[in-house]
Amino acid sequence: MSDVAAIKNLVVKHQELKKEIAKVIIGQEEVVDQLLLSIYTGGHSLLIGVPGLAKTLMVNTISMALGLNFKRIQFTPDLMPSDILGSEVLDQNRNFKFIKGPVFANIILADEINRTPPKTQAALLEAMQERSVTIAGNSYKLDEPYFVLATQNPIEQEGTYPLPEAQLDRFMFAMELQYPSVEEEIRVVKATTSDTQQKITPMFTAAEILEIQHLVRRIPVPDKVVEYAVELVNSTRPKIEGASNFVKQYLDWGAGPRASQNLILAAKAHAAVNGKFSPDIEDVKAVAMGILRHRIIKNYKAEAEGISETDIIEKLM
């Protein structure tokens, strides 16, 4: 199949996939779109929202609709690295045998990832970046495709361990889930208080997801689009020569080069699912909020004046 035909096929399958997910997930269309873009590009995502917004259900539903293996890890203060990676044990012949942990799956839901100490948070870093884990000097490859979809509760911050910037930067998207509208909440209540259950039909296989990831990387990008993405990321850096007064006034740190890479990858996927054979600047703008939001660090002045990361990014665009 040619790349042109593959993109046309992706457009159809993508719409069918969204309809399948919508059987269970009501509303949150923008979040679902960004989650699917991260999957089409092989990226990880961080979902930020208060309890009860169906974060866990959303990830579980997407994994079923994609036909991928899914594991959920509830992060708690007493969770140890071996609890998620696995450990070596002595078998009946007194030989060491490696027992795989829940990190060995296609989609990992890291529920409330900021509730566990940095030592356990860091255990995910190698898995997220290298797609492998190292136990007792032995390296074990993870199954492809591999995604970490983490959730974070923004309300209860007592006893939490904020994610370090290095780990936040590994997440392609950071998405803020909003409360449903009244109409959507009525539909949610009706759907979840009845005795009927929606059956999710798998729309893809693991091999098809991997092929989509390769397809997205083969999509050509005009130089002007790459330049716009890099200039947008560069404009968030207050400590470089030529930084705007606005950025110097409200930001301590800007986004790094991984943001530019993710902007282009996500713009390619956004163009593909909309039937375009090459991304333009509008595709970059469409994905910029979720990619830059968690990569810029506001200063005390922005906090005092109630200026959010969203406000800053919109101003820069």
C-alpha positions as CSV (number, residue, x, y, z in Angstrom):
1,M,0.0,0.0,0.0
2,S,1.3,3.4,-0.9
3,D,1.7,6.2,1.7
4,V,-1.1,8.1,0.0
5,A,-3.5,5.1,0.3
6,A,-2.3,4.5,3.8
7,I,-3.1,8.0,4.9
8,K,-6.6,7.8,3.3
9,N,-7.1,4.5,5.1
10,L,-5.9,6.0,8.4
11,V,-8.5,8.8,8.1
12,V,-11.3,6.2,7.8
13,K,-10.0,4.0,10.6
14,H,-9.4,7.0,12.9
15,Q,-13.0,8.1,12.6
16,E,-14.3,4.6,13.2
17,L,-12.0,4.4,16.2
18,K,-13.3,7.6,17.7
19,K,-16.9,6.3,17.2
20,E,-16.0,3.1,19.0
21,I,-14.4,5.1,21.9
22,A,-17.5,7.4,22.1
23,K,-19.7,4.4,23.0
24,V,-18.2,4.6,26.5
25,I,-16.5,8.0,26.8
26,I,-18.9,10.9,26.5
27,G,-17.3,14.3,25.7
28,Q,-13.6,14.9,26.3
29,E,-13.1,14.9,22.5
30,E,-10.0,17.1,22.5
31,V,-8.3,14.8,25.1
32,V,-9.2,11.7,23.2
33,D,-7.8,13.3,20.0
34,Q,-4.5,14.2,21.7
35,L,-4.2,10.7,23.2
36,L,-4.7,9.1,19.8
37,L,-2.1,11.5,18.3
38,S,0.4,10.5,20.9
39,I,-0.3,6.8,20.2
40,Y,0.1,7.3,16.4
41,T,3.5,8.9,17.0
42,G,4.7,6.6,19.8
43,G,4.6,9.3,22.5
44,H,3.5,9.2,26.2
45,S,0.8,11.4,27.7
46,L,0.0,12.9,31.1
47,L,-3.7,13.4,32.0
48,I,-4.4,16.0,34.7
49,G,-7.8,16.2,36.2
50,V,-9.9,15.9,39.4
51,P,-11.3,12.5,40.4
52,G,-14.4,11.2,38.6
53,L,-13.6,12.5,35.1
54,A,-13.1,9.0,33.7
55,K,-9.3,9.2,33.2
56,T,-8.9,5.5,34.0
57,L,-11.9,4.4,32.0
58,M,-10.7,6.5,29.0
59,V,-7.3,4.8,28.9
60,N,-8.9,1.3,29.4
61,T,-11.4,2.0,26.6
62,I,-8.7,3.3,24.2
63,S,-6.5,0.2,24.9
64,M,-9.4,-2.1,24.1
65,A,-10.4,-0.2,21.0
66,L,-6.8,-0.4,19.8
67,G,-6.5,-4.1,20.6
68,L,-3.5,-3.6,22.8
69,N,-2.5,-5.3,26.1
70,F,-3.3,-3.0,29.1
71,K,-2.0,-2.8,32.7
72,R,-3.0,-0.4,35.4
73,I,-0.5,0.6,38.2
74,Q,-1.9,2.5,41.2
75,F,1.0,4.6,42.4
76,T,1.1,4.9,46.2
77,P,3.8,6.3,48.7
78,D,4.9,2.7,49.6
79,L,5.3,1.5,45.9
80,M,8.8,0.2,45.2
81,P,10.5,0.0,41.7
82,S,10.4,-3.8,41.9
83,D,6.6,-3.6,42.2
84,I,6.3,-2.1,38.7
85,L,9.4,-3.5,36.9
86,G,9.5,-7.0,38.4
87,S,12.2,-8.9,40.3
88,E,14.4,-12.0,40.4
89,V,13.3,-14.8,42.6
90,L,14.8,-18.3,43.4
91,D,12.9,-21.1,41.7
92,Q,12.6,-24.6,42.9
93,N,16.0,-25.5,41.4
94,R,17.6,-22.6,43.2
95,N,18.1,-20.7,40.0
96,F,17.3,-17.0,39.7
97,K,14.2,-16.4,37.6
98,F,12.9,-13.0,36.5
99,I,9.2,-12.4,37.2
100,K,7.9,-9.6,35.0
101,G,6.1,-6.7,36.6
102,P,3.1,-4.8,35.3
103,V,5.3,-2.5,33.2
104,F,5.5,-5.3,30.6
105,A,2.4,-4.4,28.6
106,N,1.6,-2.3,25.5
107,I,-0.3,0.5,27.4
108,I,0.6,1.3,31.0
109,L,-1.8,3.4,33.0
110,A,0.3,5.1,35.8
111,D,-2.5,6.2,38.0
112,E,-1.7,9.2,40.2
113,I,1.9,9.0,39.3
114,N,2.8,11.9,41.6
115,R,1.8,9.9,44.7
116,T,4.9,7.8,44.7
117,P,8.5,8.7,45.7
118,P,11.1,9.8,43.1
119,K,12.9,6.5,43.3
120,T,9.8,4.7,41.9
121,Q,9.0,7.5,39.5
122,A,12.5,7.2,38.1
123,A,12.0,3.5,37.5
124,L,9.6,4.4,34.7
125,L,12.2,6.7,32.9
126,E,14.2,3.9,31.3
127,A,11.0,2.2,30.2
128,M,9.6,5.4,28.7
129,Q,12.7,6.4,26.9
130,E,14.6,3.2,26.0
131,R,11.6,0.8,25.9
132,S,13.5,-1.6,28.1
133,V,14.1,-2.2,31.8
134,T,17.3,-3.3,33.6
135,I,17.2,-5.7,36.5
136,A,20.3,-7.2,38.2
137,G,22.4,-6.1,35.2
138,N,20.2,-7.8,32.7
139,S,18.2,-5.7,30.1
140,Y,14.7,-6.8,29.1
141,K,13.1,-5.3,26.0
142,L,9.4,-4.2,26.3
143,D,6.8,-5.2,23.8
144,E,6.2,-2.7,21.0
145,P,4.1,-0.5,20.7
146,Y,4.7,0.8,24.2
147,F,2.9,3.8,25.8
148,V,2.8,5.2,29.4
149,L,-0.4,7.2,30.0
150,A,-0.1,8.7,33.4
151,T,-2.8,10.6,35.5
152,Q,-2.3,13.3,38.1
153,N,-4.8,14.8,40.6
154,P,-4.3,18.6,40.8
155,I,-6.2,19.0,44.0
156,E,-4.7,17.0,46.8
157,Q,-1.1,18.0,46.9
158,E,-0.3,17.0,50.5
159,G,2.1,14.1,50.5
160,T,2.7,14.1,46.8
161,Y,6.0,14.1,44.9
162,P,5.9,16.5,42.0
163,L,7.3,15.0,38.8
164,P,10.9,16.3,38.0
165,E,11.2,18.3,34.8
166,A,13.3,15.6,33.2
167,Q,10.4,13.1,33.5
168,L,7.7,15.7,32.6
169,D,9.7,16.3,29.4
170,R,9.3,12.6,28.5
171,F,5.5,13.1,28.1
172,M,4.6,14.2,24.6
173,F,1.3,15.7,25.7
174,A,0.0,17.0,29.0
175,M,-3.8,17.3,28.9
176,E,-6.1,19.0,31.4
177,L,-9.5,17.3,31.7
178,Q,-12.4,19.6,32.3
179,Y,-15.8,19.0,33.9
180,P,-18.4,17.8,31.5
181,S,-21.2,20.2,30.3
182,V,-24.6,19.7,31.9
183,E,-25.9,17.9,28.7
184,E,-22.8,15.6,28.7
185,E,-23.2,14.8,32.4
186,I,-26.8,13.9,31.9
187,R,-25.8,11.4,29.2
188,V,-23.0,10.1,31.5
189,V,-25.5,9.5,34.3
190,K,-28.0,7.8,32.0
191,A,-25.3,5.5,30.5
192,T,-23.7,4.5,33.8
193,T,-26.8,3.9,35.9
194,S,-28.4,1.4,33.5
195,D,-27.9,-2.3,33.2
196,T,-26.5,-2.2,29.7
197,Q,-22.8,-2.4,28.9
198,Q,-21.2,-1.3,25.7
199,K,-19.0,-3.8,23.9
200,I,-15.8,-2.3,22.5
201,T,-14.6,-3.8,19.2
202,P,-10.8,-3.8,18.6
203,M,-10.1,-1.6,15.5
204,F,-6.3,-2.2,15.2
205,T,-3.6,-4.7,15.9
206,A,-0.2,-4.0,17.5
207,A,1.5,-4.4,14.1
208,E,-0.9,-1.9,12.5
209,I,-0.1,0.7,15.2
210,L,3.6,0.3,14.5
211,E,3.0,0.7,10.8
212,I,1.1,3.9,11.5
213,Q,4.0,5.2,13.6
214,H,6.4,4.6,10.7
215,L,3.9,6.2,8.2
216,V,3.7,9.3,10.3
217,R,7.5,9.6,10.4
218,R,7.7,9.3,6.6
219,I,5.3,12.3,6.0
220,P,7.3,15.2,4.5
221,V,7.4,18.5,6.3
222,P,8.0,21.9,4.6
223,D,11.0,23.8,5.9
224,K,8.8,26.8,6.9
225,V,6.7,24.5,9.2
226,V,9.8,23.2,10.9
227,E,11.1,26.8,11.3
228,Y,7.8,27.9,12.8
229,A,7.8,25.1,15.3
230,V,11.4,25.7,16.4
231,E,10.8,29.5,16.6
232,L,7.7,28.9,18.7
233,V,9.7,26.8,21.1
234,N,12.6,29.2,21.1
235,S,10.2,32.1,21.9
236,T,9.5,30.4,25.3
237,R,13.1,30.8,26.5
238,P,13.5,33.9,28.7
239,K,17.3,33.5,29.1
240,I,18.3,33.7,25.4
241,E,19.4,36.7,23.5
242,G,16.4,38.4,21.8
243,A,13.8,37.0,24.3
244,S,10.6,39.1,24.4
245,N,9.9,41.3,27.4
246,F,6.7,39.3,27.9
247,V,8.5,36.0,28.3
248,K,11.2,37.6,30.5
249,Q,8.5,39.0,32.7
250,Y,6.5,35.8,33.3
251,L,8.7,32.7,32.6
252,D,11.7,31.3,34.5
253,W,12.5,28.6,32.0
254,G,11.3,27.6,28.5
255,A,10.8,24.4,26.6
256,G,13.8,22.3,25.3
257,P,14.5,20.7,21.9
258,R,12.3,17.7,22.7
259,A,9.3,20.1,22.4
260,S,10.3,21.0,18.8
261,Q,10.6,17.4,17.9
262,N,7.2,16.5,19.4
263,L,5.6,19.5,17.8
264,I,6.6,18.3,14.3
265,L,5.7,14.6,15.0
266,A,2.3,15.6,16.4
267,A,1.7,18.0,13.6
268,K,2.4,15.2,11.1
269,A,-0.1,12.9,12.8
270,H,-2.7,15.7,13.1
271,A,-2.3,16.4,9.3
272,A,-2.6,12.6,8.5
273,V,-5.8,12.0,10.5
274,N,-7.3,15.0,8.7
275,G,-6.5,13.7,5.3
276,K,-3.5,16.0,4.5
277,F,-0.3,14.6,3.1
278,S,1.9,17.2,4.7
279,P,1.4,19.4,7.8
280,D,1.2,23.2,7.8
281,I,1.5,25.8,10.5
282,E,-2.1,25.4,11.5
283,D,-1.3,21.7,12.4
284,V,1.5,22.9,14.6
285,K,-0.8,25.4,16.3
286,A,-3.4,22.7,16.8
287,V,-1.1,20.6,18.9
288,A,1.1,23.2,20.6
289,M,-0.9,23.7,23.8
290,G,-0.7,20.1,24.9
291,I,3.0,19.8,24.0
292,L,4.2,23.1,25.5
293,R,2.0,23.4,28.6
294,H,4.1,21.2,30.9
295,R,7.5,22.3,29.5
296,I,7.4,26.0,30.5
297,I,8.0,27.2,34.1
298,K,6.2,30.3,35.3
299,N,7.8,32.7,37.8
300,Y,6.3,34.2,40.9
301,K,5.0,37.3,38.9
302,A,2.9,35.1,36.7
303,E,1.5,33.3,39.7
304,A,0.7,36.5,41.5
305,E,-1.1,37.9,38.5
306,G,-3.0,34.7,37.8
307,I,-1.5,34.2,34.4
308,S,-1.6,30.5,33.3
309,E,0.6,28.5,31.0
310,T,-2.4,28.5,28.5
311,D,-2.4,32.3,28.5
312,I,1.3,32.5,27.8
313,I,1.2,30.0,25.0
314,E,-1.7,31.7,23.4
315,K,0.1,35.0,23.5
316,L,3.2,33.4,21.9
317,M,1.2,31.9,19.1
